[in-house]
Amino acid sequence: MIQPISDAQRTELEAAAFRRLISHLREHTEVQNIDLMNLADFCRNCLSKWYLAAAQEQGVEMTNPQAREAIYGMPYDEWKQRYQSGPKQDHH
């Protein structure tokens, strides 16, 4: 019989899955944010906003650029310059 997982284990599993998602998105820079929005109704910018909101809920001081860098793995403007294709538009 499978034992139920604890809240701490659930948090660790969720954190590991989140880290894997971020790693996957960083590896697949060819996938544009607009494509993610069109297909899944969220993108890297959404993740950074959710990350920032979670930080604020925990009382962690963080800026939007810091949250974006946590998701993109580099400053957002640098990521856009390197990887954003087509018109340089930001839907957020």
C-alpha positions as CSV (number, residue, x, y, z in Angstrom):
1,M,0.0,0.0,0.0
2,I,1.3,3.5,-0.9
3,Q,1.7,5.8,2.1
4,P,0.2,9.2,1.8
5,I,2.8,11.9,1.4
6,S,3.4,14.6,4.0
7,D,2.9,18.3,3.4
8,A,6.7,18.8,3.4
9,Q,7.1,16.0,0.9
10,R,4.4,17.5,-1.3
11,T,6.1,20.9,-1.2
12,E,9.5,19.3,-2.1
13,L,7.9,17.4,-5.0
14,E,6.1,20.5,-6.3
15,A,9.4,22.5,-6.0
16,A,11.3,19.9,-7.9
17,A,8.6,19.8,-10.7
18,F,8.7,23.6,-10.9
19,R,12.5,23.6,-11.2
20,R,12.2,21.0,-14.0
21,L,9.7,23.2,-15.8
22,I,11.9,26.2,-15.5
23,S,14.9,24.2,-16.7
24,H,12.9,22.9,-19.7
25,L,11.8,26.4,-20.7
26,R,15.4,27.7,-20.4
27,E,16.6,24.8,-22.6
28,H,13.9,25.5,-25.2
29,T,14.4,29.1,-26.0
30,E,13.0,28.5,-29.5
31,V,9.6,28.3,-27.9
32,Q,8.4,31.9,-27.9
33,N,6.2,33.4,-25.1
34,I,3.5,34.2,-27.5
35,D,3.4,30.6,-28.6
36,L,3.0,29.5,-25.0
37,M,0.2,32.0,-24.4
38,N,-1.6,30.9,-27.5
39,L,-1.4,27.2,-26.6
40,A,-1.4,27.1,-22.8
41,D,-2.6,30.6,-21.7
42,F,0.6,31.2,-19.7
43,C,4.2,32.0,-20.5
44,R,7.5,32.7,-18.8
45,N,6.3,36.2,-17.8
46,C,3.3,34.7,-16.1
47,L,5.5,32.4,-14.2
48,S,7.7,35.3,-13.1
49,K,4.6,37.2,-11.9
50,W,3.4,34.1,-10.0
51,Y,6.9,33.8,-8.5
52,L,6.9,37.4,-7.5
53,A,3.4,37.1,-5.9
54,A,4.6,34.0,-3.9
55,A,7.6,35.9,-2.7
56,Q,5.5,38.8,-1.6
57,E,3.0,36.5,0.2
58,Q,6.0,35.1,2.1
59,G,7.3,38.6,3.0
60,V,10.3,38.3,0.7
61,E,11.4,41.6,-0.9
62,M,11.7,41.1,-4.6
63,T,11.3,43.3,-7.7
64,N,9.7,42.3,-11.0
65,P,13.1,42.3,-12.8
66,Q,14.5,39.9,-10.1
67,A,11.5,37.6,-10.5
68,R,12.0,37.6,-14.3
69,E,15.7,36.8,-13.9
70,A,14.8,33.9,-11.6
71,I,12.6,32.4,-14.4
72,Y,14.6,33.3,-17.4
73,G,18.1,32.6,-15.9
74,M,19.3,36.0,-17.0
75,P,18.0,39.6,-17.2
76,Y,14.8,39.7,-19.2
77,D,16.1,42.3,-21.7
78,E,19.1,40.1,-22.4
79,W,16.8,37.1,-23.0
80,K,14.6,39.1,-25.4
81,Q,17.7,40.3,-27.3
82,R,19.1,36.7,-27.6
83,Y,16.0,34.6,-28.1
84,Q,12.8,36.6,-28.9
85,S,12.0,36.2,-32.6
86,G,9.7,38.3,-34.7
87,P,8.5,41.7,-33.6
88,K,9.9,42.6,-30.2
89,Q,6.6,42.7,-28.4
90,D,5.9,41.8,-24.8
91,H,2.3,40.8,-24.2
92,H,2.7,41.7,-20.5
